[in-house]
Amino acid sequence: MNSILALRPDDSQPTPLYLQLARNIEAAIHAGQWKPEQALPSERNLSELLGISRVTARKALEILFDQGLIRRNQGSGTFITPRLEQPLSRLSSFSEMLRLKGFTPSSQWLERDIALPTHDELIRLSLSPTDKVARLKRLRKADGIVMAIEMSTLPAHLLPDPQTIGDSLYVYLDSIGRPVVRALQHIRAINASAEFATLVGIETGTAMLLMTRIGYLEDNTPIELTDTYCRDDYYDFVAELRR
């Protein structure tokens, strides 16, 4: 109860009450007062507990919804949106990143097979036309929620049996003595295709982030080409800049 009362806006301040409340709730979310997928108090409860109007509560929640910090489930309430802040300066696997953030990672496999490389894969992985590649396509989840679609390609001689991959590709590569030690990563915005929208549960045409990574061995041999299609409402990429 005390933590809820701490959200109460100060009517002696010039800042509108709904903005104060939105900022107070945002700060509480970032401080870990609510966990991902935890329910927020309803407009009515916020109004009664904090002594504010329902209009003030509603406008504050609208701001948080527009920021992607909360989501609404029809008939069941308002919940904290899981969000991943991925530092752009750190090379880590999806599973490692999730565990560091306190989430439980999991995957839902869509494809795991061996095939001939495409022209783009030939160039990016420095392959010959007769080489084969292992292709992996899966949904990446945090605490059971789909966060991204991941499509990885590797030389088949490194992964002759794609079925052996568990939750982490990088753990497998470490285990065979071929760790990825450096990567080049490009990020751009795209609109979700009908297929991808269905897979992650968003509307067709919704903005997504496409993260393309090429991973290299110690001797600068490229061994991993991964396209990750991230839900824009669940992902933040963070870069620290110094002068």
Secondary structure by P-SEA (a helix, b strand, c coil): caaaaaacccccccccaaaaaaaaaaaaaaacccccccccccaaaaaaaacccaaaaaaaaaaaaaaccccccccbbbbbbbbbbccccccccaaaaaaaacbbbbbbbcccbbbbbcaaaaaaacccccbbbbbbbbbbbccccccbbbbbbcccccccccccccccaaaaaaaaccccccbbbbbbbbcccaaaaaaaccccccbbbbbbbbbbcccccccbbbbbbcccccbbbbbbbcc
